[in-house]
Amino acid sequence: MSNLKNKTLFVSGASRGIGLAIAKRAARDGANIILAAKTAEPHPKLPGTIYTAAEEIIEEGGEALPVICDIRDEENVREAVNLGLDKFGGIDICINNASAIQLTGTLLTDMKRFDLMHQINTRGTYLVSKVCLPHLQKSDNPHILNLSPPLDMDPKWFGPHVAYTIAKFGMSMCVLGMAEEFKDEGIAVNALWPRTAIATAAIKNALGGDAIMNISRSPEIMGDAAYVILTKNSREFTGNFCIDDNLLAENGVEDFSQYAEVPFEQLAPDFFVPDYIEVPESSKNS
């Protein structure tokens, strides 16, 4: 695959941040984007709605269908997929980006928040994938991409926020299982995760305001990395847990300064990146 022209992407949580960056990168090729998210009205702390996101996608050269969708609700998801089918005729790519986060220990995590993280992260990913799959089976280069980390069982990822870790690893287990389940059909299922913090409104709220934003990479690094995955042959690239800068370095990117305003050594590391995954030299030196 050389580009995503006329391909249709179903993107959950696409009103801002990483989901929007992935959608906009695909739009530059002339892709069709089904924007599935809950944000119809501006949030006081999280700028952007599905309608402003649709405008940005159209400005980049793509087509956009904003759909109000709560991925916890099966009928809601089926309706969103059907609206996309009515407009674009099929679905080639499913991006599971929607996520809920709370970085608290067991005693400080109430069950309502536990349930929310699992309903959106694990169950939502499973549901959106399940509903998209019959349509992916008809595509000539179908991909599912989950924004979730490598399955590294180091206890340091579990101790501080076990509820969140279980929920995110649930998304990654969907990758592991579905990649195996659908490999003979040529449906690629992969995961993508950032090495560093990414400057999104959600991270700003969860981790500490402008200070964390200043030492984070821009969402565009994830948009570019996702594009690399989604333009690969789905029969040849599946079941991978990719780290953004490693993937980009392997595919010819040498200048990572475009994604950050500070040198690499000043960037905040993200959770869940295994110690054994080395930093590419080009990333270190940018």
Backbone as JSON, one array per atom type, in Angstrom:
{
  "sequence": "MSNLKNKTLFVSGASRGIGLAIAKRAARDGANIILAAKTAEPHPKLPGTIYTAAEEIIEEGGEALPVICDIRDEENVREAVNLGLDKFGGIDICINNASAIQLTGTLLTDMKRFDLMHQINTRGTYLVSKVCLPHLQKSDNPHILNLSPPLDMDPKWFGPHVAYTIAKFGMSMCVLGMAEEFKDEGIAVNALWPRTAIATAAIKNALGGDAIMNISRSPEIMGDAAYVILTKNSREFTGNFCIDDNLLAENGVEDFSQYAEVPFEQLAPDFFVPDYIEVPESSKNS",
  "N": [[0.84, -1.2, 0.0], [0.56, 2.17, -0.88], [-0.63, 4.58, -0.1], [-3.41, 6.14, 1.68], [-5.59, 6.91, 0.22], [-9.0, 7.3, -0.42], [-9.55, 5.29, 1.38], [-11.42, 4.11, 4.21], [-11.64, 5.06, 7.52], [-12.53, 4.1, 10.77], [-12.56, 5.81, 13.66], [-12.2, 5.83, 17.05], [-12.76, 8.12, 19.74], [-11.89, 10.49, 18.46], [-11.96, 13.23, 18.57], [-9.98, 14.89, 19.45], [-6.43, 15.3, 20.27], [-4.38, 12.35, 20.09], [-5.99, 10.64, 18.52], [-7.19, 12.43, 16.72], [-4.89, 13.4, 15.47], [-3.99, 11.1, 14.1], [-6.16, 10.74, 12.38], [-6.05, 13.12, 10.86], [-3.6, 12.84, 9.57], [-4.13, 10.67, 7.9], [-6.11, 11.86, 6.4], [-4.73, 13.6, 4.77], [-4.01, 12.1, 2.62], [-6.38, 11.84, 1.38], [-8.3, 10.3, 2.67], [-11.3, 8.8, 4.08], [-12.96, 9.63, 7.04], [-14.55, 8.31, 9.8], [-15.64, 9.82, 12.51], [-15.88, 8.91, 15.64], [-17.08, 9.75, 18.65], [-17.79, 11.06, 21.97], [-17.87, 13.76, 22.38], [-19.74, 16.29, 21.73], [-20.29, 18.83, 22.51], [-18.22, 21.54, 23.59], [-15.81, 20.72, 26.07], [-15.08, 21.92, 29.34], [-12.39, 21.62, 30.12], [-11.21, 20.22, 28.11], [-10.48, 20.95, 25.03], [-12.1, 21.05, 21.79], [-14.33, 19.31, 19.59], [-16.31, 16.72, 18.0], [-17.19, 17.96, 15.77], [-15.55, 20.21, 15.29], [-13.24, 18.75, 14.88], [-13.92, 17.38, 12.54], [-13.98, 19.5, 10.73], [-11.25, 20.15, 10.68], [-10.2, 17.85, 9.52], [-11.34, 17.89, 6.97], [-10.12, 20.19, 6.02], [-7.57, 19.2, 5.7], [-7.84, 17.65, 3.5], [-9.36, 15.37, 3.5], [-12.41, 13.36, 3.82], [-15.11, 13.65, 6.12], [-17.09, 12.2, 8.68], [-18.77, 13.08, 11.36], [-19.81, 11.43, 14.26], [-21.81, 11.1, 17.03], [-20.96, 9.05, 19.61], [-20.99, 6.62, 22.09], [-18.79, 4.39, 23.13], [-19.25, 2.44, 24.97], [-21.75, 1.49, 24.62], [-23.43, -0.89, 22.9], [-25.43, -0.76, 20.87], [-25.19, 1.89, 20.12], [-22.6, 1.88, 18.99], [-22.98, 0.13, 16.84], [-24.82, 1.62, 15.37], [-23.25, 3.86, 14.72], [-21.29, 2.68, 13.08], [-22.96, 1.77, 11.01], [-23.92, 4.2, 9.99], [-21.55, 5.19, 8.97], [-21.08, 3.28, 6.98], [-23.24, 3.79, 5.31], [-22.54, 6.28, 4.31], [-19.91, 6.02, 3.27], [-19.59, 3.47, 2.25], [-18.05, 1.3, 3.12], [-15.64, -0.12, 5.48], [-12.27, 0.15, 6.1], [-10.27, 0.37, 7.96], [-9.81, 0.21, 11.45], [-9.5, 2.18, 14.24], [-8.69, 2.01, 17.5], [-8.76, 4.22, 19.75], [-9.99, 5.62, 21.81], [-10.0, 6.19, 25.3], [-9.89, 5.85, 28.87], [-8.54, 7.29, 31.81], [-7.1, 7.0, 35.03], [-4.79, 7.58, 37.39], [-4.38, 6.12, 39.96], [-3.88, 4.4, 43.1], [-5.04, 1.25, 44.53], [-6.7, 1.72, 46.84], [-7.56, 4.27, 46.41], [-9.03, 4.27, 44.14], [-12.16, 4.36, 43.06], [-14.95, 2.13, 42.5], [-16.65, 2.9, 40.49], [-15.02, 4.4, 38.81], [-13.13, 2.45, 38.17], [-14.79, 0.68, 36.72], [-15.5, 2.37, 34.58], [-13.01, 2.75, 33.24], [-12.51, 0.14, 32.39], [-14.76, -0.41, 30.85], [-14.5, 1.41, 28.74], [-11.78, 1.2, 27.81], [-10.92, -1.65, 27.62], [-13.35, -3.24, 27.11], [-14.65, -1.52, 25.3], [-12.81, -1.35, 23.18], [-12.79, -4.03, 22.35], [-15.47, -4.29, 21.56], [-15.83, -2.31, 19.51], [-13.98, -3.26, 17.64], [-15.1, -5.79, 17.11], [-17.56, -5.11, 15.91], [-16.71, -3.75, 13.66], [-15.29, -5.69, 12.28], [-16.69, -7.56, 10.41], [-16.85, -5.92, 8.19], [-14.27, -5.14, 7.7], [-13.37, -7.55, 6.77], [-14.03, -7.47, 4.14], [-12.33, -5.72, 2.97], [-9.41, -4.76, 1.03], [-7.0, -4.33, 2.28], [-7.03, -4.61, 5.24], [-6.93, -3.17, 8.51], [-6.62, -3.21, 12.07], [-5.91, -1.01, 14.62], [-4.71, -0.54, 17.79], [-4.36, 1.81, 20.39], [-2.29, 1.13, 22.52], [-0.16, -0.43, 25.04], [2.98, -2.38, 24.92], [2.92, -5.75, 26.2], [4.24, -5.93, 28.96], [5.26, -7.5, 31.8], [6.4, -6.37, 34.07], [6.38, -5.61, 37.49], [6.49, -2.91, 38.2], [4.86, -1.45, 36.54], [2.38, -2.02, 37.42], [2.01, -1.65, 40.21], [1.63, 1.2, 41.03], [-0.83, 1.96, 39.84], [-2.88, -0.09, 39.41], [-5.48, -0.63, 38.44], [-5.82, 0.98, 36.14], [-3.71, -0.02, 34.6], [-4.48, -2.71, 34.16], [-6.73, -2.23, 32.57], [-5.63, -0.94, 30.28], [-3.85, -2.91, 29.42], [-5.68, -4.8, 28.76], [-6.61, -3.87, 26.31], [-4.33, -4.36, 24.82], [-4.18, -7.1, 24.97], [-6.31, -7.74, 23.36], [-5.14, -7.16, 20.91], [-3.13, -9.14, 20.8], [-4.69, -11.5, 20.81], [-6.61, -11.16, 18.68], [-4.98, -10.7, 16.48], [-3.82, -13.18, 16.12], [-6.15, -14.68, 15.73], [-7.24, -13.69, 13.33], [-5.27, -13.76, 11.41], [-5.02, -15.49, 9.21], [-6.95, -14.54, 7.56], [-5.93, -12.25, 6.68], [-6.24, -9.88, 8.07], [-4.8, -7.29, 9.65], [-3.72, -6.76, 12.98], [-2.56, -4.57, 15.23], [-0.56, -2.84, 17.75], [0.13, 0.44, 18.96], [2.29, 2.61, 20.69], [3.46, 5.4, 22.59], [6.86, 6.46, 23.2], [7.45, 8.6, 24.82], [5.78, 11.03, 26.96], [2.82, 12.44, 25.53], [1.67, 15.45, 24.18], [-1.28, 16.07, 24.99], [-4.66, 17.12, 25.75], [-5.85, 15.44, 27.61], [-3.68, 14.26, 28.95], [-2.56, 16.53, 30.01], [-4.5, 17.2, 31.91], [-4.46, 14.9, 33.53], [-1.84, 14.61, 34.45], [-0.58, 16.98, 35.25], [-0.79, 19.73, 34.18], [0.56, 22.58, 32.37], [3.27, 22.13, 32.69], [3.89, 19.42, 32.15], [3.16, 19.34, 29.51], [5.09, 20.82, 28.22], [7.29, 19.18, 28.2], [6.73, 17.1, 26.56], [6.19, 15.12, 23.6], [4.69, 16.05, 20.44], [1.32, 15.24, 19.33], [1.52, 14.59, 16.66], [3.63, 12.84, 16.16], [2.6, 10.37, 16.75], [0.57, 10.27, 14.89], [2.06, 10.13, 12.51], [3.47, 7.75, 12.95], [1.38, 5.89, 13.14], [0.45, 6.05, 10.53], [2.52, 4.83, 9.12], [2.16, 2.16, 9.91], [-0.46, 1.63, 8.98], [-0.24, 1.76, 6.27], [1.15, -0.43, 5.57], [1.41, -3.8, 4.23], [-1.26, -5.74, 5.11], [-1.2, -8.47, 5.41], [1.36, -9.03, 5.97], [2.25, -7.66, 8.19], [1.45, -7.91, 11.27], [0.21, -8.37, 14.63], [2.05, -6.91, 16.09], [3.7, -4.92, 18.58], [4.22, -1.77, 18.67], [6.58, 0.85, 19.25], [6.54, 4.33, 19.04], [8.84, 6.02, 18.18], [10.81, 4.12, 17.57], [9.61, 2.68, 15.47], [9.31, 4.7, 13.52], [11.99, 5.44, 13.13], [12.99, 3.08, 12.06], [11.77, 3.23, 9.67], [12.92, 5.26, 8.23], [12.83, 7.88, 9.32], [14.72, 10.53, 10.53], [14.97, 12.93, 11.84], [13.82, 13.9, 14.8], [13.3, 16.18, 16.13], [11.28, 17.71, 15.18], [9.04, 16.99, 16.51], [9.09, 17.88, 19.12], [9.82, 20.44, 21.56], [11.95, 20.49, 23.2], [15.16, 18.96, 23.99], [15.76, 15.37, 23.67], [16.58, 14.19, 26.13], [15.29, 15.7, 28.01], [12.65, 15.09, 27.82], [9.57, 13.78, 29.1], [9.27, 10.44, 30.09], [7.02, 7.9, 28.89], [4.54, 5.74, 30.45], [4.86, 2.15, 30.69], [6.72, 1.44, 28.69], [8.87, -1.03, 27.84], [11.99, -1.83, 29.45], [13.83, -3.13, 27.87], [13.51, -2.25, 25.28], [15.31, -0.45, 23.22], [16.3, 2.99, 22.79], [16.19, 4.62, 19.69], [19.1, 5.87, 18.0], [18.77, 8.16, 16.43], [16.54, 9.28, 17.55], [17.39, 9.85, 20.13], [19.26, 11.82, 19.6], [17.92, 14.02, 18.72]],
  "CA": [[0.0, 0.0, 0.0], [1.36, 3.39, -0.93], [-1.28, 5.63, 0.66], [-4.74, 5.82, 2.22], [-6.61, 7.59, -0.58], [-10.31, 6.63, -0.51], [-9.75, 4.31, 2.46], [-12.3, 4.61, 5.26], [-11.17, 4.76, 8.88], [-13.41, 4.32, 11.92], [-11.64, 6.23, 14.72], [-12.86, 6.17, 18.31], [-12.08, 9.18, 20.49], [-11.14, 11.23, 17.45], [-12.26, 14.67, 18.62], [-8.79, 15.66, 19.84], [-5.26, 14.52, 20.67], [-3.77, 11.35, 19.22], [-6.98, 10.18, 17.54], [-7.32, 13.45, 15.69], [-3.62, 13.44, 14.71], [-4.02, 9.96, 13.19], [-7.18, 11.03, 11.37], [-5.58, 14.2, 9.98], [-2.52, 12.31, 8.71], [-4.79, 9.88, 6.86], [-6.88, 12.78, 5.56], [-3.84, 14.22, 3.78], [-4.03, 11.22, 1.45], [-7.74, 11.79, 0.83], [-9.05, 9.23, 3.33], [-12.59, 9.09, 4.7], [-12.84, 9.4, 8.48], [-15.73, 8.26, 10.67], [-15.19, 10.33, 13.82], [-16.8, 8.4, 16.65], [-16.69, 10.26, 19.97], [-18.9, 11.58, 22.76], [-17.76, 15.2, 22.58], [-20.51, 17.12, 20.8], [-20.18, 20.19, 23.05], [-16.88, 21.76, 24.17], [-15.58, 20.4, 27.48], [-14.36, 23.06, 29.92], [-10.95, 21.38, 30.24], [-10.72, 19.46, 26.95], [-10.96, 21.64, 23.84], [-12.34, 20.25, 20.59], [-15.51, 18.46, 19.49], [-16.28, 15.94, 16.76], [-17.48, 18.86, 14.64], [-14.32, 20.95, 14.98], [-12.31, 17.77, 14.32], [-14.33, 17.13, 11.15], [-13.52, 20.65, 9.94], [-9.8, 20.03, 10.49], [-9.96, 16.74, 8.59], [-11.69, 18.37, 5.63], [-9.06, 21.13, 5.64], [-6.39, 18.42, 5.32], [-8.09, 16.99, 2.22], [-10.15, 14.16, 3.66], [-13.85, 13.45, 4.05], [-15.34, 13.38, 7.54], [-18.45, 11.98, 9.19], [-18.78, 13.1, 12.82], [-20.91, 10.66, 14.82], [-21.82, 11.02, 18.49], [-20.92, 7.61, 19.89], [-20.45, 6.14, 23.36], [-18.36, 3.03, 22.78], [-19.73, 1.5, 25.98], [-23.1, 1.12, 24.24], [-23.33, -1.7, 21.68], [-26.31, -0.23, 19.82], [-24.55, 3.14, 19.7], [-21.48, 1.54, 18.12], [-23.53, -0.42, 15.6], [-25.41, 2.73, 14.62], [-22.15, 4.67, 14.17], [-20.71, 1.92, 11.97], [-23.93, 1.77, 9.9], [-23.9, 5.54, 9.39], [-20.33, 5.24, 8.16], [-21.28, 2.44, 5.79], [-24.17, 4.49, 4.43], [-21.87, 7.42, 3.67], [-18.66, 5.71, 2.56], [-19.71, 2.19, 1.57], [-17.26, 0.22, 3.73], [-14.65, 0.28, 6.49], [-10.99, -0.51, 5.83], [-9.36, 0.49, 9.1], [-10.44, 0.49, 12.75], [-8.54, 2.74, 15.19], [-9.19, 2.03, 18.87], [-8.0, 5.26, 20.43], [-10.7, 6.1, 22.99], [-9.41, 5.64, 26.51], [-10.13, 6.55, 30.13], [-7.34, 7.17, 32.63], [-6.98, 7.51, 36.39], [-3.54, 7.0, 37.88], [-4.47, 6.01, 41.41], [-3.74, 3.06, 43.66], [-6.26, 0.48, 44.79], [-7.58, 2.31, 47.84], [-8.05, 5.57, 45.94], [-9.76, 4.07, 42.88], [-13.5, 3.85, 43.36], [-15.37, 1.12, 41.52], [-17.24, 3.58, 39.34], [-13.93, 4.75, 37.9], [-12.62, 1.16, 37.69], [-15.7, 0.21, 35.67], [-15.39, 3.25, 33.41], [-11.78, 2.44, 32.5], [-12.62, -1.16, 31.73], [-15.8, -0.34, 29.82], [-14.0, 2.16, 27.58], [-10.5, 0.72, 27.29], [-10.93, -3.06, 27.21], [-14.61, -3.66, 26.48], [-14.91, -0.67, 24.14], [-11.92, -1.79, 22.1], [-13.29, -5.33, 21.88], [-16.75, -4.08, 20.9], [-15.64, -1.58, 18.24], [-13.32, -4.2, 16.72], [-16.06, -6.84, 16.76], [-18.57, -4.58, 15.0], [-16.05, -3.39, 12.4], [-14.63, -6.84, 11.63], [-17.33, -8.07, 9.19], [-16.61, -4.99, 7.08], [-12.84, -5.27, 7.42], [-13.19, -8.78, 6.0], [-14.29, -7.17, 2.73], [-11.34, -4.75, 2.51], [-8.23, -5.38, 0.43], [-5.84, -4.16, 3.16], [-7.69, -4.23, 6.49], [-6.12, -3.0, 9.71], [-7.07, -2.72, 13.37], [-4.79, -0.45, 15.37], [-5.06, -0.14, 19.15], [-3.4, 2.68, 21.06], [-2.07, 0.41, 23.78], [1.27, -0.7, 25.23], [3.49, -3.76, 24.94], [2.52, -6.51, 27.38], [5.41, -6.11, 29.81], [4.74, -7.88, 33.11], [7.19, -5.8, 35.16], [5.46, -5.11, 38.53], [6.51, -1.45, 38.36], [3.76, -0.88, 35.78], [1.13, -2.38, 38.07], [1.92, -1.19, 41.58], [1.08, 2.53, 41.29], [-2.16, 2.2, 39.26], [-3.19, -1.42, 38.88], [-6.75, -0.63, 37.7], [-5.56, 1.54, 34.81], [-2.85, -0.94, 33.87], [-5.29, -3.85, 33.7], [-7.6, -1.77, 31.49], [-4.84, -0.72, 29.08], [-3.33, -4.2, 28.96], [-6.81, -5.48, 28.11], [-6.57, -3.47, 24.9], [-3.19, -5.04, 24.2], [-4.53, -8.52, 24.85], [-7.13, -7.81, 22.15], [-4.18, -7.23, 19.8], [-2.5, -10.47, 20.82], [-5.66, -12.52, 20.45], [-7.23, -10.96, 17.37], [-3.96, -10.87, 15.44], [-3.73, -14.63, 15.89], [-7.44, -15.18, 15.24], [-7.59, -13.24, 11.97], [-4.09, -13.67, 10.53], [-5.23, -16.23, 7.97], [-7.84, -13.74, 6.72], [-5.19, -11.08, 6.22], [-6.6, -8.67, 8.82], [-3.72, -6.94, 10.57], [-4.09, -6.19, 14.28], [-1.32, -4.1, 15.84], [-0.64, -1.82, 18.8], [1.09, 1.54, 18.88], [2.42, 3.27, 21.99], [4.54, 6.4, 22.55], [7.99, 6.35, 24.14], [7.4, 9.74, 25.75], [4.47, 11.65, 27.12], [2.32, 13.14, 24.35], [1.02, 16.69, 24.6], [-2.73, 16.08, 24.76], [-5.42, 17.72, 26.85], [-6.09, 14.42, 28.62], [-2.46, 14.13, 29.75], [-2.44, 17.78, 30.76], [-5.39, 17.1, 33.07], [-4.13, 13.77, 34.4], [-0.47, 14.56, 34.95], [0.04, 18.17, 35.82], [-0.83, 21.03, 33.54], [1.48, 23.01, 31.31], [4.63, 21.61, 32.92], [4.06, 18.15, 31.44], [3.02, 19.6, 28.08], [6.35, 21.38, 27.72], [8.29, 18.12, 28.08], [6.07, 16.02, 25.83], [6.18, 15.22, 22.14], [3.39, 16.42, 19.88], [0.55, 14.09, 18.84], [1.85, 14.27, 15.27], [4.53, 11.68, 16.07], [1.73, 9.19, 16.74], [-0.09, 10.27, 13.6], [3.02, 9.66, 11.51], [3.77, 6.34, 13.22], [0.2, 5.12, 12.75], [0.41, 6.03, 9.07], [3.47, 3.8, 8.68], [1.53, 0.85, 10.13], [-1.68, 1.47, 8.2], [0.09, 1.64, 4.85], [1.84, -1.7, 5.36], [0.59, -4.92, 3.78], [-1.88, -6.31, 6.3], [-0.85, -9.89, 5.53], [2.79, -9.15, 6.32], [2.58, -6.89, 9.39], [0.37, -8.08, 12.24], [0.61, -8.86, 15.94], [3.21, -6.14, 16.56], [3.53, -3.89, 19.6], [5.19, -0.8, 18.16], [6.88, 2.1, 19.94], [6.49, 5.32, 17.96], [10.11, 6.46, 17.58], [11.47, 2.96, 16.96], [8.96, 2.4, 14.19], [9.64, 5.76, 12.57], [13.42, 5.34, 12.81], [13.13, 1.91, 11.18], [11.19, 3.56, 8.37], [13.62, 6.34, 7.58], [12.78, 9.2, 9.97], [15.99, 10.83, 11.2], [14.86, 14.17, 12.63], [12.71, 13.85, 15.75], [13.13, 17.49, 16.75], [10.02, 18.27, 14.69], [7.95, 16.58, 17.39], [9.27, 18.37, 20.49], [10.49, 21.73, 21.7], [13.1, 20.31, 24.08], [15.95, 17.77, 23.62], [15.22, 14.08, 24.11], [16.85, 13.88, 27.54], [14.38, 16.47, 28.85], [11.28, 14.63, 27.62], [9.02, 12.88, 30.11], [9.0, 9.11, 29.55], [5.66, 7.39, 29.08], [4.41, 4.47, 31.15], [4.71, 0.87, 29.99], [7.73, 1.13, 27.67], [9.79, -1.99, 28.47], [13.39, -1.41, 29.54], [14.64, -3.78, 26.84], [13.34, -1.6, 23.98], [16.3, 0.63, 23.2], [15.97, 4.24, 22.1], [16.98, 4.78, 18.46], [20.08, 6.95, 18.08], [18.23, 9.36, 15.81], [15.6, 9.86, 18.51], [18.21, 10.39, 21.23], [20.07, 12.96, 19.17], [17.07, 15.08, 18.18]],
  "C": [[0.88, 1.25, 0.0], [0.71, 4.53, -0.15], [-2.69, 5.2, 1.07], [-5.86, 6.52, 1.45], [-7.85, 6.71, -0.72], [-10.51, 5.5, 0.48], [-10.63, 4.93, 3.54], [-11.84, 4.11, 6.62], [-12.29, 5.04, 9.87], [-12.48, 4.6, 13.11], [-12.43, 6.58, 15.97], [-12.06, 7.24, 19.05], [-11.3, 10.11, 19.6], [-11.35, 12.74, 17.51], [-11.05, 15.52, 18.96], [-7.6, 14.71, 19.98], [-4.76, 13.55, 19.62], [-4.74, 10.87, 18.15], [-7.14, 11.15, 16.4], [-6.05, 13.53, 14.84], [-3.56, 12.29, 13.7], [-4.99, 10.22, 12.04], [-6.7, 12.08, 10.37], [-4.47, 13.71, 9.06], [-3.12, 11.47, 7.58], [-5.53, 10.78, 5.88], [-6.01, 13.43, 4.48], [-3.75, 13.4, 2.51], [-5.38, 11.24, 0.75], [-8.56, 10.66, 1.4], [-10.4, 9.75, 3.84], [-12.5, 8.73, 6.18], [-14.22, 9.4, 9.13], [-15.25, 8.63, 12.06], [-16.21, 9.92, 14.87], [-16.33, 8.85, 18.03], [-17.92, 10.84, 20.66], [-18.96, 13.1, 22.75], [-18.47, 15.98, 21.48], [-20.46, 18.58, 21.21], [-18.8, 20.36, 23.67], [-16.85, 21.43, 25.66], [-14.79, 21.55, 28.09], [-12.84, 22.88, 30.0], [-10.36, 20.67, 29.03], [-11.26, 20.1, 25.67], [-11.18, 20.68, 22.68], [-13.6, 19.4, 20.7], [-15.39, 17.64, 18.2], [-16.51, 16.84, 15.55], [-16.27, 19.72, 14.29], [-13.27, 20.01, 14.39], [-12.63, 17.49, 12.86], [-13.87, 18.26, 10.25], [-12.02, 20.56, 9.67], [-9.45, 18.93, 9.49], [-10.25, 17.17, 7.16], [-10.64, 19.35, 5.12], [-7.8, 20.4, 5.17], [-6.59, 17.66, 4.01], [-8.88, 15.72, 2.31], [-11.64, 14.44, 3.71], [-14.1, 13.04, 5.5], [-16.82, 13.17, 7.82], [-18.38, 11.98, 10.71], [-20.02, 12.38, 13.35], [-20.78, 10.65, 16.35], [-21.94, 9.55, 18.88], [-20.28, 7.35, 21.25], [-20.08, 4.68, 23.15], [-18.67, 2.01, 23.87], [-21.07, 0.89, 25.59], [-23.08, 0.39, 22.9], [-24.2, -1.15, 20.56], [-25.77, 1.07, 19.24], [-23.43, 2.87, 18.7], [-22.0, 1.01, 16.78], [-24.14, 0.67, 14.73], [-24.33, 3.59, 13.98], [-21.52, 3.98, 12.97], [-21.66, 1.95, 10.76], [-24.01, 3.13, 9.21], [-22.67, 5.71, 8.5], [-20.46, 4.44, 6.88], [-22.2, 3.14, 4.79], [-23.48, 5.6, 3.66], [-20.71, 6.99, 2.78], [-18.64, 4.33, 1.91], [-18.92, 1.03, 2.15], [-16.37, 0.78, 4.81], [-13.39, -0.54, 6.23], [-10.09, -0.58, 7.05], [-10.15, 0.86, 10.35], [-9.34, 0.96, 13.71], [-9.19, 2.8, 16.56], [-8.31, 2.97, 19.71], [-8.66, 5.71, 21.72], [-10.17, 5.41, 24.25], [-9.8, 6.49, 27.71], [-8.92, 6.28, 31.03], [-7.58, 7.71, 34.03], [-5.81, 6.8, 37.04], [-3.52, 6.97, 39.41], [-4.31, 4.56, 41.84], [-5.09, 2.46, 44.03], [-7.21, 1.2, 45.75], [-8.17, 3.64, 47.4], [-8.81, 5.48, 44.61], [-11.14, 3.52, 43.21], [-13.98, 2.96, 42.22], [-16.05, 1.74, 40.3], [-16.16, 3.92, 38.32], [-13.27, 3.48, 37.34], [-13.47, 0.67, 36.52], [-15.59, 1.05, 34.41], [-14.15, 2.92, 32.58], [-11.88, 1.12, 31.76], [-13.68, -1.16, 30.63], [-15.3, 0.37, 28.57], [-12.76, 1.5, 26.98], [-10.61, -0.71, 26.76], [-12.21, -3.43, 26.46], [-14.9, -2.84, 25.23], [-14.07, -1.05, 22.94], [-12.41, -3.1, 21.5], [-14.57, -5.13, 21.06], [-16.59, -3.4, 19.55], [-14.98, -2.5, 17.2], [-14.31, -5.23, 16.21], [-17.08, -6.34, 15.72], [-17.96, -4.2, 13.65], [-15.57, -4.6, 11.61], [-15.36, -7.39, 10.4], [-17.09, -7.2, 7.96], [-15.13, -4.97, 6.71], [-12.57, -6.52, 6.57], [-13.38, -8.56, 4.5], [-13.25, -6.21, 2.14], [-10.13, -5.46, 1.92], [-6.97, -5.19, 1.27], [-6.32, -3.73, 4.55], [-6.74, -4.18, 7.69], [-6.98, -2.65, 10.91], [-5.82, -2.21, 14.08], [-5.28, 0.03, 16.73], [-3.97, 0.74, 19.73], [-3.19, 2.12, 22.46], [-0.64, -0.11, 23.83], [1.67, -2.15, 25.03], [3.09, -4.44, 26.25], [3.75, -6.88, 28.21], [4.94, -6.34, 31.25], [5.59, -7.38, 34.28], [6.24, -5.21, 36.21], [5.44, -3.59, 38.67], [5.39, -0.78, 37.57], [2.42, -1.11, 36.46], [0.96, -1.72, 39.44], [1.25, 0.16, 41.77], [-0.37, 2.73, 40.84], [-2.66, 0.92, 38.6], [-4.48, -1.41, 38.05], [-6.55, -0.12, 36.28], [-4.73, 0.58, 33.98], [-3.63, -2.13, 33.33], [-6.14, -3.43, 32.49], [-6.83, -1.54, 30.19], [-4.28, -2.03, 28.54], [-4.45, -5.04, 28.34], [-6.89, -5.14, 26.63], [-5.46, -4.2, 24.16], [-3.45, -6.53, 24.04], [-5.49, -8.74, 23.67], [-6.24, -7.91, 20.92], [-3.61, -8.64, 19.69], [-3.46, -11.54, 20.3], [-6.21, -12.37, 19.05], [-6.23, -11.08, 16.23], [-3.82, -12.35, 15.09], [-5.01, -15.16, 15.24], [-7.66, -14.86, 13.76], [-6.41, -13.18, 11.01], [-4.31, -14.38, 9.21], [-6.19, -15.5, 7.02], [-7.15, -12.46, 6.23], [-5.6, -9.78, 6.9], [-5.49, -8.4, 9.83], [-4.29, -6.34, 11.85], [-2.79, -5.84, 15.0], [-1.59, -3.09, 16.94], [0.44, -0.78, 18.56], [1.08, 2.28, 20.21], [3.59, 4.26, 21.93], [5.64, 6.13, 23.58], [7.91, 7.43, 25.22], [5.96, 10.15, 25.99], [4.11, 12.39, 25.83], [1.47, 14.32, 24.81], [-0.45, 16.71, 24.18], [-3.43, 16.69, 25.96], [-5.65, 16.71, 27.97], [-4.87, 14.26, 29.53], [-2.24, 15.39, 30.58], [-3.28, 17.72, 32.03], [-4.93, 16.04, 34.06], [-2.79, 13.92, 35.1], [0.14, 15.9, 35.38], [0.22, 19.39, 34.95], [0.23, 21.29, 32.49], [2.88, 22.44, 31.47], [4.86, 20.33, 32.14], [3.96, 18.37, 29.93], [4.34, 20.07, 27.47], [7.44, 20.34, 27.55], [7.7, 16.86, 27.44], [6.28, 16.21, 24.33], [4.77, 15.53, 21.65], [2.64, 15.17, 19.4], [0.9, 13.68, 17.42], [2.81, 13.1, 15.14], [3.72, 10.39, 16.04], [0.95, 9.11, 15.43], [0.81, 9.72, 12.51], [3.33, 8.17, 11.69], [2.59, 5.45, 12.83], [0.12, 4.98, 11.23], [1.35, 4.96, 8.51], [2.82, 2.41, 8.79], [0.39, 0.63, 9.14], [-1.43, 1.37, 6.71], [0.92, 0.39, 4.56], [0.85, -2.76, 4.87], [0.05, -5.66, 5.0], [-1.56, -7.8, 6.49], [0.58, -10.1, 6.01], [3.15, -8.47, 7.63], [1.4, -6.96, 10.36], [0.91, -8.66, 13.54], [1.8, -8.14, 16.54], [2.81, -5.11, 17.62], [4.62, -2.84, 19.34], [5.35, 0.38, 19.11], [7.12, 3.16, 18.86], [7.85, 5.66, 17.35], [10.91, 5.31, 16.98], [10.92, 2.68, 15.57], [9.34, 3.43, 13.15], [11.12, 5.7, 12.16], [13.68, 4.19, 11.84], [12.62, 2.2, 9.77], [11.69, 4.9, 7.83], [13.56, 7.72, 8.21], [14.07, 9.42, 10.76], [15.91, 12.06, 12.11], [13.62, 14.13, 13.51], [12.49, 15.19, 16.44], [11.83, 18.15, 16.31], [8.86, 17.97, 15.63], [8.06, 17.14, 18.81], [10.02, 19.69, 20.5], [11.71, 21.66, 22.62], [13.88, 19.08, 23.62], [15.38, 16.5, 24.25], [15.41, 13.85, 25.6], [15.95, 14.66, 28.5], [12.92, 16.01, 28.73], [10.83, 13.68, 28.73], [8.76, 11.51, 29.49], [7.55, 8.7, 29.79], [5.7, 6.13, 29.94], [4.56, 3.31, 30.17], [5.73, 0.58, 28.9], [8.77, 0.2, 28.3], [11.24, -1.51, 28.41], [14.23, -1.98, 28.39], [14.48, -3.16, 25.45], [14.22, -0.36, 23.94], [15.81, 1.83, 22.4], [16.8, 4.33, 20.83], [17.93, 5.98, 18.59], [19.52, 8.26, 17.51], [17.24, 10.06, 16.73], [16.35, 10.52, 19.66], [18.85, 11.71, 20.86], [19.25, 14.11, 18.62], [16.51, 15.94, 19.3]]
}
